Amino acid sequence: MVILAIAAVAVLVAVGAAWAVFSSKANYDSVPYKFKARLFFWLGDIRRIGSFPWVTWSANCHEMTLRDTRDASATCRPGDIGLHKDNGFLSNVAIPGAFKHAWICVDDHMCVEAVSEGVLKRDDMVPLVSDYAIILRPKGVSEWEVREAVGRANAIVGHEYDANFDFDLKETDEALFGRRTIGRTVERAMNDAMNNRRLISHLTSGKYHFAFSCTEVASFCWYRSREKLGIFRSQHAGRQSIIADDFLRMAFDVVYASPSVTEEWAARNGLHEEGRFRISEYRKA
């Protein structure tokens, strides 16, 4: 009986949907018209994607407007670190903190970031088409140190994403660059960035597997200035790591925060007190 009832309801819904769809004379205030409009909008929001489940109903709307995104991109300078959060991702539940992702700005308004496809270099507008974003600038660093950070970012493009979240920054630094001076490290980094085959051959070589999570990319690029900037690991989810919110405890100035990033939003999402204070100071400036 239950199955028959369900089947009957399904038939009625199907008949009603068909009638609503093919009836072009439905009154705008009528239930059939509203049903037809809802059905059309629902179908119109379906988009094909290249991975499971192969379709999505995402409306692709963001808290940040395109003007916000352009303003943020115009603010970015080489060496800046960006943080953001996109609503709606299941991974947001597993990643601690208010902000969920980090990247580093390089030259020509490009950025280097680690995503599931690996460490990529692409336009900084890509991560900035978002819901909540903030741009941080390192304090008191020299031009050489900025070049060092950018060179290191370019050098690790092509590596894969680190799903182990090892944060073996010291070991990776020594394995890739040794104990070179800042100037020679930049030269080495640039040469490696131009030689992708060499980078790919290093993916599984030696004791260490050169893979990077998003916050590990930003941390690794500024690793040689870690004492000046306060880039150190701390305990998160039972392991020593660096999460996006940690950069708001370090020696970085907030140079941009999207209008959606407010003190109230930060408090609701568990951002630490120092981060909330920095957002407040940015808003007052």
BALOBA-1460 file (C-alpha; in Angstrom, 3 decimals):
// residues 285
<rec num="1" residu="m" x="0.000" y="0.000" z="0.000"/>
<rec num="2" residu="v" x="2.805" y="2.404" z="0.887"/>
<rec num="3" residu="i" x="4.512" y="1.720" z="-2.436"/>
<rec num="4" residu="l" x="1.271" y="2.301" z="-4.315"/>
<rec num="5" residu="a" x="0.709" y="5.573" z="-2.465"/>
<rec num="6" residu="i" x="4.205" y="6.778" z="-3.281"/>
<rec num="7" residu="a" x="3.764" y="5.768" z="-6.911"/>
<rec num="8" residu="a" x="0.441" y="7.615" z="-7.098"/>
<rec num="9" residu="v" x="1.974" y="10.776" z="-5.671"/>
<rec num="10" residu="a" x="4.876" y="10.512" z="-8.130"/>
<rec num="11" residu="v" x="2.455" y="10.175" z="-11.041"/>
<rec num="12" residu="l" x="0.449" y="13.184" z="-9.871"/>
<rec num="13" residu="v" x="3.602" y="15.277" z="-9.508"/>
<rec num="14" residu="a" x="4.793" y="14.224" z="-12.953"/>
<rec num="15" residu="v" x="1.426" y="15.047" z="-14.520"/>
<rec num="16" residu="g" x="1.307" y="18.387" z="-12.718"/>
<rec num="17" residu="a" x="4.840" y="19.209" z="-13.787"/>
<rec num="18" residu="a" x="4.101" y="18.329" z="-17.404"/>
<rec num="19" residu="w" x="0.957" y="20.440" z="-17.405"/>
<rec num="20" residu="a" x="2.749" y="23.385" z="-15.824"/>
<rec num="21" residu="v" x="5.655" y="23.167" z="-18.242"/>
<rec num="22" residu="f" x="3.581" y="22.950" z="-21.412"/>
<rec num="23" residu="s" x="0.932" y="25.433" z="-20.363"/>
<rec num="24" residu="s" x="2.015" y="28.824" z="-21.658"/>
<rec num="25" residu="k" x="-1.116" y="30.600" z="-20.456"/>
<rec num="26" residu="a" x="-0.771" y="30.054" z="-16.693"/>
<rec num="27" residu="n" x="-1.594" y="33.150" z="-14.669"/>
<rec num="28" residu="y" x="1.465" y="34.750" z="-13.085"/>
<rec num="29" residu="d" x="-0.125" y="34.581" z="-9.634"/>
<rec num="30" residu="s" x="-1.282" y="30.977" z="-10.006"/>
<rec num="31" residu="v" x="0.228" y="27.915" z="-8.344"/>
<rec num="32" residu="p" x="0.912" y="26.210" z="-11.723"/>
<rec num="33" residu="y" x="2.890" y="29.214" z="-12.952"/>
<rec num="34" residu="k" x="4.940" y="29.447" z="-9.750"/>
<rec num="35" residu="f" x="5.586" y="25.713" z="-9.919"/>
<rec num="36" residu="k" x="6.701" y="26.022" z="-13.551"/>
<rec num="37" residu="a" x="8.990" y="28.944" z="-12.733"/>
<rec num="38" residu="r" x="10.570" y="27.071" z="-9.816"/>
<rec num="39" residu="l" x="11.064" y="24.004" z="-12.003"/>
<rec num="40" residu="f" x="12.680" y="26.030" z="-14.792"/>
<rec num="41" residu="f" x="14.997" y="27.835" z="-12.367"/>
<rec num="42" residu="w" x="15.956" y="24.555" z="-10.694"/>
<rec num="43" residu="l" x="16.740" y="22.935" z="-14.042"/>
<rec num="44" residu="g" x="18.533" y="26.063" z="-15.218"/>
<rec num="45" residu="d" x="20.907" y="25.980" z="-12.244"/>
<rec num="46" residu="i" x="22.160" y="22.489" z="-13.086"/>
<rec num="47" residu="r" x="25.739" y="22.611" z="-14.357"/>
<rec num="48" residu="r" x="27.940" y="19.816" z="-15.637"/>
<rec num="49" residu="i" x="31.258" y="19.306" z="-13.852"/>
<rec num="50" residu="g" x="34.151" y="17.010" z="-14.692"/>
<rec num="51" residu="s" x="34.109" y="14.859" z="-11.584"/>
<rec num="52" residu="f" x="31.694" y="12.999" z="-9.326"/>
<rec num="53" residu="p" x="28.758" y="13.602" z="-9.007"/>
<rec num="54" residu="w" x="29.218" y="15.246" z="-12.456"/>
<rec num="55" residu="v" x="26.483" y="17.810" z="-11.902"/>
<rec num="56" residu="t" x="25.991" y="20.627" z="-9.415"/>
<rec num="57" residu="w" x="23.151" y="22.922" z="-8.474"/>
<rec num="58" residu="s" x="25.500" y="25.637" z="-7.244"/>
<rec num="59" residu="a" x="24.254" y="29.112" z="-8.124"/>
<rec num="60" residu="n" x="27.892" y="30.321" z="-8.108"/>
<rec num="61" residu="c" x="27.088" y="33.373" z="-5.969"/>
<rec num="62" residu="h" x="29.625" y="34.888" z="-3.575"/>
<rec num="63" residu="e" x="29.625" y="37.321" z="-0.670"/>
<rec num="64" residu="m" x="32.380" y="39.264" z="-2.455"/>
<rec num="65" residu="t" x="31.307" y="41.265" z="-5.484"/>
<rec num="66" residu="l" x="33.443" y="41.449" z="-8.626"/>
<rec num="67" residu="r" x="34.434" y="44.977" z="-7.571"/>
<rec num="68" residu="d" x="35.642" y="43.563" z="-4.241"/>
<rec num="69" residu="t" x="37.695" y="41.007" z="-6.156"/>
<rec num="70" residu="r" x="39.240" y="43.660" z="-8.406"/>
<rec num="71" residu="d" x="40.069" y="45.856" z="-5.411"/>
<rec num="72" residu="a" x="41.745" y="42.947" z="-3.648"/>
<rec num="73" residu="s" x="43.776" y="42.029" z="-6.731"/>
<rec num="74" residu="a" x="44.867" y="45.663" z="-7.192"/>
<rec num="75" residu="t" x="46.127" y="45.646" z="-3.586"/>
<rec num="76" residu="c" x="48.283" y="42.523" z="-4.001"/>
<rec num="77" residu="r" x="52.065" y="42.900" z="-4.142"/>
<rec num="78" residu="p" x="54.730" y="40.201" z="-4.586"/>
<rec num="79" residu="g" x="55.250" y="38.363" z="-1.316"/>
<rec num="80" residu="d" x="51.785" y="39.122" z="0.092"/>
<rec num="81" residu="i" x="49.824" y="36.230" z="1.544"/>
<rec num="82" residu="g" x="46.134" y="35.843" z="0.838"/>
<rec num="83" residu="l" x="43.630" y="33.999" z="3.000"/>
<rec num="84" residu="h" x="40.066" y="33.140" z="2.106"/>
<rec num="85" residu="k" x="36.997" y="31.070" z="2.845"/>
<rec num="86" residu="d" x="34.399" y="29.870" z="0.357"/>
<rec num="87" residu="n" x="30.996" y="28.909" z="1.681"/>
<rec num="88" residu="g" x="29.464" y="25.525" z="1.046"/>
<rec num="89" residu="f" x="32.490" y="23.232" z="0.886"/>
<rec num="90" residu="l" x="32.386" y="20.062" z="2.956"/>
<rec num="91" residu="s" x="36.110" y="20.484" z="3.650"/>
<rec num="92" residu="n" x="35.293" y="23.604" z="5.688"/>
<rec num="93" residu="v" x="34.089" y="21.306" z="8.470"/>
<rec num="94" residu="a" x="37.417" y="19.478" z="8.648"/>
<rec num="95" residu="i" x="39.725" y="22.513" z="8.394"/>
<rec num="96" residu="p" x="40.041" y="24.468" z="11.651"/>
<rec num="97" residu="g" x="39.802" y="28.252" z="11.763"/>
<rec num="98" residu="a" x="37.776" y="31.026" z="10.182"/>
<rec num="99" residu="f" x="39.860" y="31.144" z="6.995"/>
<rec num="100" residu="k" x="40.363" y="27.887" z="5.116"/>
<rec num="101" residu="h" x="42.908" y="28.534" z="2.365"/>
<rec num="102" residu="a" x="46.158" y="30.447" z="1.844"/>
<rec num="103" residu="w" x="48.251" y="31.443" z="-1.158"/>
<rec num="104" residu="i" x="51.199" y="33.730" z="-1.947"/>
<rec num="105" residu="c" x="51.223" y="36.581" z="-4.452"/>
<rec num="106" residu="v" x="54.076" y="36.631" z="-6.952"/>
<rec num="107" residu="d" x="54.668" y="38.834" z="-9.997"/>
<rec num="108" residu="d" x="52.251" y="40.303" z="-12.574"/>
<rec num="109" residu="h" x="49.243" y="39.708" z="-10.310"/>
<rec num="110" residu="m" x="49.805" y="35.987" z="-10.327"/>
<rec num="111" residu="c" x="49.736" y="33.764" z="-7.266"/>
<rec num="112" residu="v" x="51.068" y="30.365" z="-6.281"/>
<rec num="113" residu="e" x="48.717" y="28.100" z="-4.381"/>
<rec num="114" residu="a" x="48.322" y="24.430" z="-3.526"/>
<rec num="115" residu="v" x="44.982" y="22.925" z="-4.508"/>
<rec num="116" residu="s" x="43.906" y="19.348" z="-5.114"/>
<rec num="117" residu="e" x="45.447" y="19.473" z="-8.619"/>
<rec num="118" residu="g" x="48.835" y="20.375" z="-7.116"/>
<rec num="119" residu="v" x="50.916" y="23.534" z="-6.669"/>
<rec num="120" residu="l" x="49.747" y="25.920" z="-9.397"/>
<rec num="121" residu="k" x="50.728" y="29.366" z="-10.598"/>
<rec num="122" residu="r" x="47.727" y="31.325" z="-11.842"/>
<rec num="123" residu="d" x="45.980" y="34.690" z="-11.785"/>
<rec num="124" residu="d" x="45.333" y="35.964" z="-8.267"/>
<rec num="125" residu="m" x="41.719" y="36.614" z="-9.259"/>
<rec num="126" residu="v" x="41.115" y="32.853" z="-9.067"/>
<rec num="127" residu="p" x="41.281" y="32.551" z="-5.269"/>
<rec num="128" residu="l" x="39.825" y="36.043" z="-4.855"/>
<rec num="129" residu="v" x="36.504" y="35.116" z="-6.447"/>
<rec num="130" residu="s" x="35.400" y="34.129" z="-2.994"/>
<rec num="131" residu="d" x="33.138" y="34.848" z="-0.036"/>
<rec num="132" residu="y" x="35.637" y="36.105" z="2.575"/>
<rec num="133" residu="a" x="39.190" y="37.215" z="1.761"/>
<rec num="134" residu="i" x="42.042" y="39.062" z="3.392"/>
<rec num="135" residu="i" x="45.499" y="40.129" z="2.113"/>
<rec num="136" residu="l" x="48.510" y="40.212" z="4.466"/>
<rec num="137" residu="r" x="51.844" y="41.962" z="3.842"/>
<rec num="138" residu="p" x="55.051" y="40.938" z="5.681"/>
<rec num="139" residu="k" x="56.479" y="43.558" z="8.011"/>
<rec num="140" residu="g" x="60.027" y="44.880" z="7.821"/>
<rec num="141" residu="v" x="61.313" y="42.644" z="5.026"/>
<rec num="142" residu="s" x="63.881" y="43.716" z="2.446"/>
<rec num="143" residu="e" x="63.579" y="43.640" z="-1.332"/>
<rec num="144" residu="w" x="65.945" y="40.660" z="-1.338"/>
<rec num="145" residu="e" x="63.703" y="38.779" z="1.055"/>
<rec num="146" residu="v" x="60.661" y="39.446" z="-1.131"/>
<rec num="147" residu="r" x="62.594" y="38.171" z="-4.159"/>
<rec num="148" residu="e" x="63.597" y="35.137" z="-2.122"/>
<rec num="149" residu="a" x="59.977" y="34.339" z="-1.236"/>
<rec num="150" residu="v" x="58.760" y="34.827" z="-4.815"/>
<rec num="151" residu="g" x="61.617" y="32.725" z="-6.182"/>
<rec num="152" residu="r" x="60.818" y="29.910" z="-3.801"/>
<rec num="153" residu="a" x="57.154" y="30.084" z="-4.813"/>
<rec num="154" residu="n" x="58.037" y="29.783" z="-8.486"/>
<rec num="155" residu="a" x="60.413" y="26.918" z="-7.734"/>
<rec num="156" residu="i" x="57.773" y="24.659" z="-6.195"/>
<rec num="157" residu="v" x="55.177" y="25.060" z="-8.966"/>
<rec num="158" residu="g" x="54.435" y="21.608" z="-10.340"/>
<rec num="159" residu="h" x="54.687" y="19.696" z="-7.077"/>
<rec num="160" residu="e" x="51.680" y="17.835" z="-5.782"/>
<rec num="161" residu="y" x="49.335" y="18.576" z="-2.911"/>
<rec num="162" residu="d" x="50.387" y="17.172" z="0.463"/>
<rec num="163" residu="a" x="47.437" y="15.171" z="1.762"/>
<rec num="164" residu="n" x="49.609" y="14.054" z="4.721"/>
<rec num="165" residu="f" x="49.981" y="17.672" z="5.942"/>
<rec num="166" residu="d" x="53.523" y="16.901" z="7.128"/>
<rec num="167" residu="f" x="54.820" y="20.510" z="7.334"/>
<rec num="168" residu="d" x="58.419" y="19.258" z="7.178"/>
<rec num="169" residu="l" x="59.557" y="22.777" z="6.274"/>
<rec num="170" residu="k" x="63.163" y="22.493" z="7.458"/>
<rec num="171" residu="e" x="63.816" y="19.180" z="5.730"/>
<rec num="172" residu="t" x="62.233" y="20.319" z="2.469"/>
<rec num="173" residu="d" x="64.121" y="23.621" z="2.554"/>
<rec num="174" residu="e" x="67.473" y="21.901" z="2.980"/>
<rec num="175" residu="a" x="66.681" y="19.250" z="0.375"/>
<rec num="176" residu="l" x="65.590" y="21.759" z="-2.282"/>
<rec num="177" residu="f" x="67.874" y="24.711" z="-1.610"/>
<rec num="178" residu="g" x="70.598" y="23.652" z="0.796"/>
<rec num="179" residu="r" x="72.273" y="26.372" z="2.839"/>
<rec num="180" residu="r" x="72.619" y="28.973" z="0.098"/>
<rec num="181" residu="t" x="72.568" y="32.719" z="0.617"/>
<rec num="182" residu="i" x="69.430" y="34.669" z="-0.190"/>
<rec num="183" residu="g" x="70.723" y="35.962" z="-3.541"/>
<rec num="184" residu="r" x="71.902" y="32.562" z="-4.742"/>
<rec num="185" residu="t" x="68.712" y="30.931" z="-3.507"/>
<rec num="186" residu="v" x="66.658" y="33.268" z="-5.693"/>
<rec num="187" residu="e" x="68.835" y="32.404" z="-8.685"/>
<rec num="188" residu="r" x="68.474" y="28.683" z="-7.951"/>
<rec num="189" residu="a" x="64.730" y="28.997" z="-7.450"/>
<rec num="190" residu="m" x="64.276" y="30.843" z="-10.730"/>
<rec num="191" residu="n" x="66.338" y="28.267" z="-12.608"/>
<rec num="192" residu="d" x="64.306" y="25.421" z="-11.115"/>
<rec num="193" residu="a" x="61.046" y="27.185" z="-11.910"/>
<rec num="194" residu="m" x="62.119" y="27.393" z="-15.561"/>
<rec num="195" residu="n" x="63.011" y="23.682" z="-15.624"/>
<rec num="196" residu="n" x="59.782" y="21.819" z="-15.025"/>
<rec num="197" residu="r" x="61.210" y="18.417" z="-15.947"/>
<rec num="198" residu="r" x="63.693" y="18.702" z="-13.133"/>
<rec num="199" residu="l" x="60.926" y="19.628" z="-10.710"/>
<rec num="200" residu="i" x="58.787" y="16.655" z="-11.736"/>
<rec num="201" residu="s" x="61.767" y="14.308" z="-11.355"/>
<rec num="202" residu="h" x="62.144" y="15.510" z="-7.763"/>
<rec num="203" residu="l" x="58.581" y="14.619" z="-6.797"/>
<rec num="204" residu="t" x="59.473" y="11.229" z="-5.342"/>
<rec num="205" residu="s" x="63.244" y="11.446" z="-5.024"/>
<rec num="206" residu="g" x="65.226" y="11.046" z="-1.824"/>
<rec num="207" residu="k" x="63.903" y="10.619" z="1.678"/>
<rec num="208" residu="y" x="61.386" y="13.458" z="1.480"/>
<rec num="209" residu="h" x="58.416" y="13.683" z="-0.827"/>
<rec num="210" residu="f" x="58.169" y="17.269" z="-1.994"/>
<rec num="211" residu="a" x="54.462" y="17.961" z="-1.626"/>
<rec num="212" residu="f" x="52.760" y="21.024" z="-0.169"/>
<rec num="213" residu="s" x="49.432" y="21.918" z="1.394"/>
<rec num="214" residu="c" x="48.112" y="25.458" z="0.854"/>
<rec num="215" residu="t" x="49.378" y="26.972" z="4.118"/>
<rec num="216" residu="e" x="52.612" y="25.040" z="3.740"/>
<rec num="217" residu="v" x="53.240" y="26.844" z="0.439"/>
<rec num="218" residu="a" x="52.900" y="30.264" z="2.079"/>
<rec num="219" residu="s" x="55.008" y="29.193" z="5.077"/>
<rec num="220" residu="f" x="57.705" y="27.574" z="2.950"/>
<rec num="221" residu="c" x="58.091" y="30.623" z="0.711"/>
<rec num="222" residu="w" x="58.841" y="32.832" z="3.733"/>
<rec num="223" residu="y" x="60.746" y="30.108" z="5.628"/>
<rec num="224" residu="r" x="64.137" y="31.870" z="5.465"/>
<rec num="225" residu="s" x="62.533" y="34.886" z="7.193"/>
<rec num="226" residu="r" x="60.657" y="32.787" z="9.732"/>
<rec num="227" residu="e" x="62.255" y="34.309" z="12.837"/>
<rec num="228" residu="k" x="61.540" y="37.868" z="11.692"/>
<rec num="229" residu="l" x="57.950" y="37.034" z="10.740"/>
<rec num="230" residu="g" x="57.210" y="34.524" z="13.490"/>
<rec num="231" residu="i" x="56.417" y="31.636" z="11.154"/>
<rec num="232" residu="f" x="56.376" y="28.614" z="13.440"/>
<rec num="233" residu="r" x="54.219" y="25.528" z="13.677"/>
<rec num="234" residu="s" x="51.760" y="24.921" z="16.485"/>
<rec num="235" residu="q" x="49.473" y="22.106" z="17.549"/>
<rec num="236" residu="h" x="46.334" y="21.653" z="15.438"/>
<rec num="237" residu="a" x="44.200" y="18.496" z="15.324"/>
<rec num="238" residu="g" x="46.922" y="16.485" z="17.012"/>
<rec num="239" residu="r" x="49.807" y="17.513" z="14.745"/>
<rec num="240" residu="q" x="52.337" y="20.318" z="14.337"/>
<rec num="241" residu="s" x="51.138" y="22.486" z="11.482"/>
<rec num="242" residu="i" x="50.188" y="25.996" z="10.385"/>
<rec num="243" residu="i" x="46.581" y="26.883" z="9.578"/>
<rec num="244" residu="a" x="45.398" y="29.962" z="7.682"/>
<rec num="245" residu="d" x="44.324" y="31.815" z="10.840"/>
<rec num="246" residu="d" x="47.870" y="31.503" z="12.231"/>
<rec num="247" residu="f" x="49.164" y="34.107" z="9.764"/>
<rec num="248" residu="l" x="47.074" y="36.687" z="11.617"/>
<rec num="249" residu="r" x="49.261" y="36.045" z="14.677"/>
<rec num="250" residu="m" x="52.473" y="36.611" z="12.718"/>
<rec num="251" residu="a" x="54.289" y="39.787" z="11.635"/>
<rec num="252" residu="f" x="51.994" y="40.646" z="8.741"/>
<rec num="253" residu="d" x="49.900" y="43.763" z="8.205"/>
<rec num="254" residu="v" x="46.322" y="43.530" z="6.964"/>
<rec num="255" residu="v" x="46.352" y="45.540" z="3.717"/>
<rec num="256" residu="y" x="42.966" y="44.399" z="2.428"/>
<rec num="257" residu="a" x="39.887" y="42.735" z="3.907"/>
<rec num="258" residu="s" x="36.729" y="42.165" z="1.897"/>
<rec num="259" residu="p" x="33.615" y="43.973" z="3.201"/>
<rec num="260" residu="s" x="32.258" y="40.557" z="4.196"/>
<rec num="261" residu="v" x="35.128" y="40.089" z="6.686"/>
<rec num="262" residu="t" x="33.881" y="41.810" z="9.812"/>
<rec num="263" residu="e" x="34.719" y="41.454" z="13.486"/>
<rec num="264" residu="e" x="31.320" y="39.859" z="14.050"/>
<rec num="265" residu="w" x="31.852" y="37.331" z="11.249"/>
<rec num="266" residu="a" x="35.321" y="36.525" z="12.573"/>
<rec num="267" residu="a" x="33.988" y="35.982" z="16.108"/>
<rec num="268" residu="r" x="31.179" y="33.710" z="14.887"/>
<rec num="269" residu="n" x="33.683" y="31.638" z="12.931"/>
<rec num="270" residu="g" x="36.128" y="31.216" z="15.789"/>
<rec num="271" residu="l" x="38.962" y="33.528" z="14.729"/>
<rec num="272" residu="h" x="41.352" y="34.169" z="17.615"/>
<rec num="273" residu="e" x="41.321" y="37.485" z="19.473"/>
<rec num="274" residu="e" x="44.476" y="38.837" z="17.843"/>
<rec num="275" residu="g" x="43.018" y="38.257" z="14.385"/>
<rec num="276" residu="r" x="39.788" y="39.989" z="15.328"/>
<rec num="277" residu="f" x="41.789" y="42.929" z="16.693"/>
<rec num="278" residu="r" x="43.741" y="43.268" z="13.441"/>
<rec num="279" residu="i" x="40.551" y="43.261" z="11.410"/>
<rec num="280" residu="s" x="39.124" y="45.915" z="13.728"/>
<rec num="281" residu="e" x="42.257" y="48.071" z="13.337"/>
<rec num="282" residu="y" x="42.086" y="47.726" z="9.558"/>
<rec num="283" residu="r" x="38.484" y="48.879" z="9.581"/>
<rec num="284" residu="k" x="39.356" y="51.920" z="11.679"/>
<rec num="285" residu="a" x="42.272" y="52.983" z="9.437"/>
